[in-house]
Amino acid sequence: TIDERYQPGTRVVGKVRNLTDFGAFVELEPGVDGLLHISDMSWTRSVGHPSEILKKGQELETQILNVDKENKRISLGLKQIQPDPWTTVAQRYPMGSRVTGKVVRLTDFGAFVELEPGVDGLLHISQMSNRPIGRPDEIVSVGDELTLLVIRVDPNERRIGLSLKELAHAIEPGEAEERGGQGRRGRKAKQRDDYDYDDED
């Protein structure tokens, strides 16, 4: 009777029974577990391990994605019950605007900055300083709070490009007129949309 009681699209509350590298097993009732795959945990955050989001024994509401009766498998989704924050990102973080966020991860090519839960932007190494730098940790560290300039927004690719050095250019001349309207000096930033994310992959 599993497929009658657990219809795709319905929400269920269960308990996290076990965490693995690829997801979490959630007990929906005695003897019935569903798999919450790591890719269905968050809309935007790249989750390295389920333990970053979930704890064993935690009660959790999820959505039924698929029921495979033959193989006795139930697929669950967590992000599906939350609105996708990227649908309104372009309005909330327009190009040329100033944003504040926290550095959450460093890579060889830059730093990922959390602007809000579920929305990270990339501060590329080429946008950190006017002088050449070898590694991002010469300029920023995990946990740093930064004010940055938005130089690229691509909701479809779920990418926001950020710049530290462009913000410095924007602040130097006419700080007083800048205060009147956020991002009025964004024209210069738009011309600088010249780096891409190829090295991110």
N, C-alpha and C positions, 0 to 999 in steps of 0.2 A: 504493500500500500504506500510505499515511499513516494512514488510519483504523484499520488493523489494528495498526500499531505505536504509535499514540498514542491510547489509549483514555481518555475522560473519567474523571477520578478517579485516574489514575496519576500518579506523581511523576516528573519529569524534571529532569536537570541540564543547563544550557546556559550560554552566555556572553552577557552583555549587549553587544549590537552597536551599539545606537543609542538615544539618549534623545530624546523629543519632549515637547511640552507635555502631551500626553494619556496618555503611558505610555512603555514601554520595549519595544524589539524584542530578543528573546532568540533567539540562534541555537541550535537544538536539534541540528542536524547540518548539514553543508554544503548550502546551498540551501534549508534549511527553517528559517524563523523563526516564532516565536510572539509574539503581542502580550500583554504584561502591562499591562492598563489601570490608570491611576492609582487608580481606585476599588477595585481588588483588591490594593493594595499593603499596606494597613494596616487593621486592624479599626476603629481609632478616631481615629488621628491624621489631621487634614485635611492631606493632602500638597499643597503648593502646586506643586511641580515634582518629577519623579522623581529629579532629582539630589540631593534632600535625603536620599534613602534608598539610591540605587544609583550605581555608578560604571561608566563605559564599560570593557569588558574584564573585568568582575567575573564570576566563576563563581557561578551561582545555581541553587538548587533551587526548582522551582515545581510546581504541580499543573495538569494539563490540565483545563480547564473545558468547552471545546467545540471540536469540529473541524468546520469548514465546508469540505467537500471541493470543492464547486463553485467557491467563491470563493477557495480555497486559503488559508484563514485558520484559525489555531489560537489559541484564547484561553487565556491562562494566569492562574493566581492565585497570589499569594504569601501573603496572609493566611490562605488556606484550609488551609495546612499548619501553622498556629499555632493554639493554643487561643484562643478569644475571651475576653479578660480580663474582659469585662463580665458574663459569666455568674455570677461570684462577687463582683462589686463590692459589692452590698448587704450581704454578710456581712463583707467586709473593711473597708468604709468606712461603718459604720452612722451614722445621723443622731445628732448630738450628740457624735460622737467628734472628737478632735483629729488633724489630719494635717499632715504637712510635705511641701512640694513646691517646685518651682522655677518661677518665672514664665517661660513660653516665648513668649507672644505678647500684645501689647496691642491692644485695639480701642477704639472710641469708647465702648462700653458696659461695658467691664471688662477683666479680665486672665484669660488661660487659664493654669492652673497644672498642670504635669505632676506627678502623684502617683506614677506609675510608668510605665515604657515602655508606651505605648498607652492610658493612661488620663489624660485631662485633666479638670480641674474648672474651673468658671467662678466667678471672684470678681467678682461684679457691682459696678459702680461705687457702687450704693446700699448695698453691704455693706462698703465700704472704711473709712468713717470716720463718726463721728457728725456731723461738720460737712459741709455741702454742698461737693462738689468738682466742678470743671468737667471735668477730664480725669484718667484713671487714672494717667498718669505723674506727677501731683502726689504720689502716695502710693507707687507701686511702679514698678520698672524691670525690663526683661527680664534674667533671670539671678538675680534676688533669690530667696533661700531664705526661705519664709514658713511659719509655723505658723498653721493656720486651723481653723475649726470647720465641720464638715459640717452644712449646714442642709437639704439636699435630695438625695435619691438616686432617680434614675429610670433603671434599667437598660434598659428598653425603648427609651427615647428617647436612651440613652447620654449621660446628663447628670448631673453632680454639681454642686450649688450649694454654694459656700463663702462663709464670712464672716470678715472680719478684726475688725469692730467687735463682733460677738457674742462673740468669743473674749475680748476685753477685758472685757466684762461678766461672763463666766464666771470670769475669773481674780480679779477684785477681791475678791468675798466668798469666804471659806472656801477659800483655796488649799490648806490642809492636808488638808481632807476630800476635795478634788478628786483628790489624788494617789493615793488608795486605789483608785479605779476610773475607768478612762478613760470620759469621756462621761456621768458620772452627772448632770451638770448640764445635760444636753441638753434638758430639758423646755422651757426658755425658747426654745431654738433652734427647736423644732418649731412653736411658735406664730408664728415669724417666717417661715414658708414662704409669703410673700405676694407675692414678686416672681416674674415668669416670664421666659421667654427669648424673648418675641415679637420683641424688638429684635435678637436674635442673627441672625435671618434677614434 
